[in-house]
Structures are given as C-alpha cells and as structure tokens.
Amino acid sequence: MKYYSLNHNAPEVSFKEAVIQGLASDKGLYFPQTITPLNPAFFNVIENLSHNDIAFDVIQQFVGDEIPEENLREIIAETLSFDFPVVEVEKGIYSLELFHGPTMAFKDVGARFMSRCLAYFNKDKKDSKNTVLVATSGDTGGAVASGFLGVDGVDVVILYPSGKVSDIQEKQLTTLGQNIKALEVDGVFDDCQDMVKKAFLDETLAHKNLTSANSINIARWLPQMFYFFFAYKALKSQNKPLVFSCPSGNFGNICAGIMAKKLGLPIEHFVASTNVNDTVPRFLESGKYDPKPSKATISNAMDVGNPSNFIRIQELYNNDLKAFEKDFSSYSYTDEETLAALKQIYNTNGYIAEPHGAVGYLGLKKELQKHENAIGVFLETAHPIKFLDVVEPALGITLPIPEQIESVINEEKVSVKIKSYEELKTFLG
Ligand SMILES: *Cc1c(COP(=O)(O)O)cnc(C)c1O
C-alpha cells in the first residue's frame, strides 16, 4: 500500500517508510492511497471470528505485502493480548472498555502494534537503530514505554514535565529500564514538545533515525479501527443502528472509526465528544476552523487546541461538509458537567467511569435523542485508577489498585533531569 502526504508536496511512500518516518518531509500526515471496503461476507460471519482474525482482515490491505501474513498475524496476536469488553451501563448504552491493556490506557493497542512493526522492519539491520522520541503530558508516555519495552532495534526516549504528571503515570514512565529512557524536563509539557520538534528538524541528529509515536504515525492510528469492529461483533445480534461516541483530543481514535465505516462497518453516526477544547464543535457550528491554545481540564488527555487528525477526517469526506455532518456530530462539555455525569453514572448504574469516558457518555446521550431506534457505545479510554485524583473524591470511594499498576508503583524511579535542548542533544549523543 502506498501513502501520500496530505500536504501534497512529498513523494508517495510505502507502509514501511510511512511507519519509519512518521511525518512526511513536507510535514503532512500520511494517508492511504486506497480504502477498499471489506467483502460483505465478512460482516455476515463476524460473530464467529476471533478478535485476531478480525484485526487481520481489517488491517491487511493497509500493510499490503510489506509484512508477510504469518508475521502480521503474530504482531496482531501480541498487540491484542487482552480483553475489550462491551459493558451495558444503562438500557441501550454501552461502555467499550479499552483500558485492559498493560498501562490501562487505550493507547496500548496503537503503541504495541507500531513497536512490533518497527521491530519487524529493523530485524535485519543489526547496526542501525531507530530512536522513538516522545513528549508526554501523562498517558501517551506510559503506553509507548510499555509498548516498546524490550523491542529489538528501537530505543525510546520519553520527555515529561517534572512534577506535572501523576505519581502513577510517572512510575509507568520511569521504572521499566532496558531500552526505555525517561527525561524529566524542568518545564511544562509545551517545553517537552518544543524540544522534540526541534530534534526532528535537527540534521546533526539524522544518524539517530528519530521517529515519533503519536497518532500521526499510521501504525499507531490504524489499529484503532479494531475497537469499532469488536464492539459491532458484540452488539450485532441486537440488530439495531449503532451510534459511537469517542472522547476526542487529537481525533485519531474517531478518525479510525470513520475508516472502519469506510470499510463497510455499519455505523449510523459518530459523536466526537470534547472538553472545553472545542475547536471541532465550533467548526461544525460556524464552518470555520479556528484552533485556539489548549486549556487545562480534568480530562487532560483531551486538552488539545488543534487536533492533528482532523485533516484526515476532512480527507475521508473530501472536504464535503454536508456529507460529513450527516455522519458526524461534536459536542463540548465543561469540567462541572463532566463531574456531574461521573456521579450520575455511578449513582444510577453503579458504573465507575473516569473523566474522558464521562465526556463520551454525555455526547452519546445527547446524540441518541435524535436516533430513536439506535443503541449507543461510548469509548472508555482509560481505567479510573489513572484519574483517581478526580474519580475518588467525586464518587466518595477508594479504588482498588489493579495488578498492572501495583507492579510498577513500588519500583524505583529512574530519570535524567534536563533543562535545555542542548542537554537533550548531549543525551541522545
Ligand atoms: C489520548 C486519549 C484520548 C484522546 O484520543 P484521540 O485519539 O487523541 O482523540 C482520550 N482519552 C484518553 C484517556 C486518552 O489517553
């Protein structure tokens, strides 16, 4: 499969090159040249297929012949080695729980898939390595660290703002060892992000083969299609139209959902639910795309002012706003509304959500008023323990510590403190 840059000023590349480069040379996001719907027979038998077989059929065309079937099946099996339960929260409303992976964040799937693709492409290159460089405000870093741990031919360097991530998040970044290095930056998230961007443009670091591991990378973005197929498999027997609500930040997850629909998955409607970082809801109101600097909220993994994947969504609809609005709505919620929803979900249904899922729930409830016969799914993108500072006081409960978290919480933190870009360069060598 070939990929082109959405800035249309860079050569087309293969899947492999797109994964290794991350971003095209003209700074555009890569996009697949063709999207071929799956055979209708696939949907007729989907309930009899395993998650691994579904994932293979979904992603195969995007990889093409660049990873042999046997290896791709192995990568998928390693990526999906945990559950994706669909839990009924109230009548007609389901939570698709994407937090049962090793770091209890939905980004585990993308990070694991990407790391194993890179490892496959590096397998014969004994003397050259890739360095994955990421800045994190919390959740991404842990998933990337865990996803790449022990993967041959790849070093991972994670920059995080000192004192600005939660204790659990910091442990997930700093205790793994092996090929994972954590740099503790004296500054805020934007300082980390600026250093990473500078490094990607720095020709004196070309020998490090730097690559990114956010949803800009096709190997992190595309596997998110799987979730929507898994939910459909679980709910197909109800024979009702399906509405999905994704708590959205960079819009990678929801964009993968729209790809799933392009492949023929019968999804009636999408809702991108956001916190007060409402660039896309405002766009749908006014027709003007007017990004603003991000504001801090309790659903902080969605504190994004200029969602990087929105351009992919526009491409999927050929910039046809009418067609887009038919399939897609977007609503924004304040922290107060989010907290009220957390409490309501718990008090009425006994279900413990976390702030991102609660935003998704709110958007879903609103949209379902327009779809009488439909059932709805909101994506629960993190385990409540990862946002315990919000969830515990709001619900007046103490959450038990899951095994995945227990195993890092008592490990010793290892990080290198840096203050400047020069120190990052020296570290990279
Ligand atoms: C990253 C993240 C999101 C947002 O996902 P996007 O694909 O960037 O829209 C939502 N919730 C949690 C917990 C996340 O970590």
The ligand as an SDF file (V2000), in Angstrom:
LIG
                    3D

 15 15  0  0  0  0  0  0  0  0999 V2000
   -5.3390   10.0670   24.0340 C   0  0  0  0  0  0  0  0  0  0  0  0
   -6.5770    9.9600   24.8440 C   0  0  0  0  0  0  0  0  0  0  0  0
   -7.8300   10.3920   24.3650 C   0  0  0  0  0  0  0  0  0  0  0  0
   -7.9850   11.1150   23.0370 C   0  0  0  0  0  0  0  0  0  0  0  0
   -7.7860   10.2810   21.9270 O   0  0  0  0  0  0  0  0  0  0  0  0
   -7.5310   10.9340   20.4870 P   0  0  0  0  0  0  0  0  0  0  0  0
   -7.3200    9.7800   19.5820 O   0  0  0  0  0  0  0  0  0  0  0  0
   -6.3070   11.7930   20.6250 O   0  0  0  0  0  0  0  0  0  0  0  0
   -8.7360   11.7420   20.1480 O   0  0  0  0  0  0  0  0  0  0  0  0
   -8.9570   10.1950   25.1420 C   0  0  0  0  0  0  0  0  0  0  0  0
   -8.8650    9.6180   26.3600 N   0  0  0  0  0  0  0  0  0  0  0  0
   -7.6920    9.1990   26.8770 C   0  0  0  0  0  0  0  0  0  0  0  0
   -7.6630    8.6040   28.2360 C   0  0  0  0  0  0  0  0  0  0  0  0
   -6.5090    9.3420   26.1410 C   0  0  0  0  0  0  0  0  0  0  0  0
   -5.3470    8.9410   26.6610 O   0  0  0  0  0  0  0  0  0  0  0  0
  1  2  1  0
  2  3  1  0
  2 14  2  0
  3  4  1  0
  3 10  2  0
  4  5  1  0
  5  6  1  0
  6  7  2  0
  6  8  1  0
  6  9  1  0
 10 11  1  0
 11 12  2  0
 12 13  1  0
 12 14  1  0
 14 15  1  0
M  END
$$$$
